[in-house]
Amino acid sequence: MTNLSKWYDNALSPEQYRATLTDLKDGFDKIYDEFSVSRDDDIETLKDKDMKVLVIAEPWCGHCMLNLPILLRISEAVGFDVRFSLRDENLDLMEQYQTNGKNVIPRVIVLDADGNERAAWGPIAPLTKEAQDKEKQHLPKTDAPDYDEKLKDMRAKMKDIFSTDEEIWLGVYEDIKQTLLKA
């Protein structure tokens, strides 16, 4: 079992992380302001767990914009602490949580009170992947002359989808919640 206490202790608080947001701040804030956690048996079960969460993230990441406000709302409802480690400043941590050999974020790592890993989640929920894959179908091949422009357009569209689609928000919520319950 990996002990991540030193990473957790040196990570950013939610307020410090939110202060790093720039281009995606509006989307992050919109999701945070509009998403609420319903009180159910799962939330009550989570309240009995002694856990804290370390997140590997970056303020420029669209998936972080989507997932992390929802995680923060869960943490507020349950009462566990969350800390944020910036990926690009902590590559040695990120290398332990790669997805298919890549440094894909966010990664949500559930820790026990002593800082030992109990579970990990990320980088995206299944419903989010479906929406993203649907949009990717419209991209030309990477060597097409308009690829960069189309990719930029797709990212802007995904930002809009992520910041408005409440069904995706619920998919993220359920997926993260299931990981927390297993921890």
C-alpha positions in Angstrom: 0.0 0.0 0.0 1.4 3.4 -1.0 1.7 6.0 1.7 1.0 9.5 0.3 1.2 11.6 3.5 4.1 13.8 2.3 2.2 14.6 -0.9 -1.0 15.3 0.9 0.7 17.5 3.5 2.3 19.6 0.8 -0.7 19.9 -1.5 -3.0 22.9 -2.0 -6.2 23.4 -0.1 -9.4 23.8 -2.2 -9.2 27.6 -1.8 -5.6 27.6 -3.0 -6.4 25.4 -6.0 -9.4 27.5 -7.0 -7.2 30.6 -6.9 -5.1 29.0 -9.7 -8.0 28.8 -12.0 -8.0 31.1 -15.0 -9.7 30.2 -18.3 -11.9 27.5 -16.8 -12.8 29.4 -13.6 -16.3 30.3 -14.9 -17.1 26.7 -15.8 -15.7 25.4 -12.5 -17.7 27.9 -10.5 -20.9 27.3 -12.4 -20.7 23.5 -11.7 -19.8 24.2 -8.1 -22.6 26.7 -7.6 -25.3 24.6 -9.4 -24.5 21.0 -8.3 -25.8 19.7 -5.0 -25.4 16.4 -3.3 -28.7 14.7 -2.4 -28.7 13.2 1.1 -29.0 9.4 0.6 -27.9 6.2 2.3 -24.6 6.3 0.4 -23.7 9.7 1.7 -24.6 8.6 5.2 -22.4 5.5 4.8 -19.5 7.7 3.6 -19.8 9.8 6.7 -18.7 6.8 8.8 -15.5 6.4 6.8 -12.3 8.0 8.1 -10.8 9.2 4.8 -9.2 12.2 3.0 -8.6 12.7 -0.7 -5.5 13.8 -2.7 -6.2 15.0 -6.2 -3.7 15.3 -9.0 -4.9 18.1 -11.2 -4.1 21.2 -13.2 -6.2 24.4 -13.5 -6.2 24.3 -17.4 -7.7 20.8 -17.6 -11.3 20.6 -18.8 -11.9 17.3 -17.0 -10.7 18.9 -13.8 -13.2 21.7 -14.4 -16.0 19.1 -14.6 -15.0 16.6 -11.9 -13.5 18.6 -9.1 -16.4 20.9 -8.2 -18.5 17.7 -7.9 -15.8 16.1 -5.7 -15.7 19.2 -3.5 -19.5 19.1 -3.1 -19.3 15.5 -2.0 -16.5 16.3 0.4 -18.6 19.1 2.0 -21.6 16.8 2.3 -19.6 13.9 3.8 -17.0 15.9 5.8 -13.7 14.8 4.4 -10.7 16.9 3.5 -9.4 17.3 -0.1 -6.0 18.5 -1.2 -4.7 19.2 -4.7 -1.3 18.4 -6.1 -0.5 20.1 -9.4 0.5 17.5 -11.9 3.2 19.5 -13.7 5.0 20.3 -10.5 4.8 16.7 -9.1 5.5 14.4 -12.0 7.0 11.8 -9.7 3.6 11.5 -8.0 1.8 11.5 -11.4 4.0 8.7 -12.7 2.5 6.4 -10.0 -1.0 7.1 -11.3 -0.7 7.1 -15.1 -3.5 5.9 -17.3 -2.2 3.7 -20.1 1.3 5.1 -19.7 0.1 8.7 -19.9 -0.2 11.5 -17.4 -3.9 12.0 -17.7 -5.8 14.0 -15.0 -7.6 14.4 -12.8 -6.7 11.5 -10.5 -8.5 11.2 -7.2 -6.7 9.2 -4.6 -8.6 8.2 -1.5 -6.4 7.9 1.6 -7.0 6.6 5.1 -6.2 8.7 8.2 -2.5 7.6 8.0 -2.1 8.6 4.4 -2.3 5.1 2.9 -4.0 4.7 -0.5 -7.4 3.0 -0.2 -8.8 3.6 -3.7 -8.1 5.7 -6.8 -10.5 7.2 -9.4 -10.1 8.9 -12.7 -9.4 10.4 -15.1 -13.0 10.4 -16.4 -16.4 8.9 -15.7 -17.9 6.5 -18.3 -20.7 9.0 -19.3 -18.1 11.7 -19.8 -16.1 9.4 -22.0 -19.2 8.6 -24.1 -19.8 12.3 -24.7 -16.2 13.0 -25.5 -15.9 10.1 -27.9 -19.1 11.2 -29.7 -17.5 14.6 -30.3 -14.1 13.1 -31.3 -15.8 11.3 -34.2 -16.2 14.7 -36.0 -12.4 15.4 -35.9 -10.4 15.0 -39.1 -7.2 12.9 -39.1 -4.4 14.4 -37.1 -2.4 15.2 -40.3 -5.4 17.2 -41.9 -4.6 20.9 -42.4 -7.6 21.9 -40.3 -7.0 19.4 -37.5 -5.7 22.0 -34.9 -8.6 24.3 -35.6 -11.2 21.5 -35.3 -9.6 20.2 -32.1 -9.8 23.7 -30.6 -13.4 23.9 -31.6 -14.1 20.5 -30.1 -12.5 21.5 -26.8 -14.6 24.6 -26.6 -17.7 22.6 -27.3 -16.7 20.0 -24.6 -16.2 22.9 -22.1 -19.7 24.0 -22.8 -21.1 20.5 -22.5 -19.2 19.9 -19.3 -20.4 23.1 -17.7 -24.1 22.7 -18.6 -25.0 19.0 -18.9 -26.5 18.0 -15.6 -26.7 14.3 -16.7 -23.0 14.2 -17.1 -22.6 15.9 -13.7 -24.7 13.1 -12.2 -22.7 10.5 -14.0 -19.5 11.9 -12.5 -21.1 12.1 -9.1 -22.2 8.5 -9.1 -18.9 7.2 -10.5 -16.8 9.1 -7.8 -19.2 8.1 -5.1 -18.9 4.4 -6.0 -15.1 4.7 -5.7 -15.4 6.4 -2.3 -17.8 3.7 -1.1 -15.3 0.9 -2.0 -12.5 2.7 -0.2 
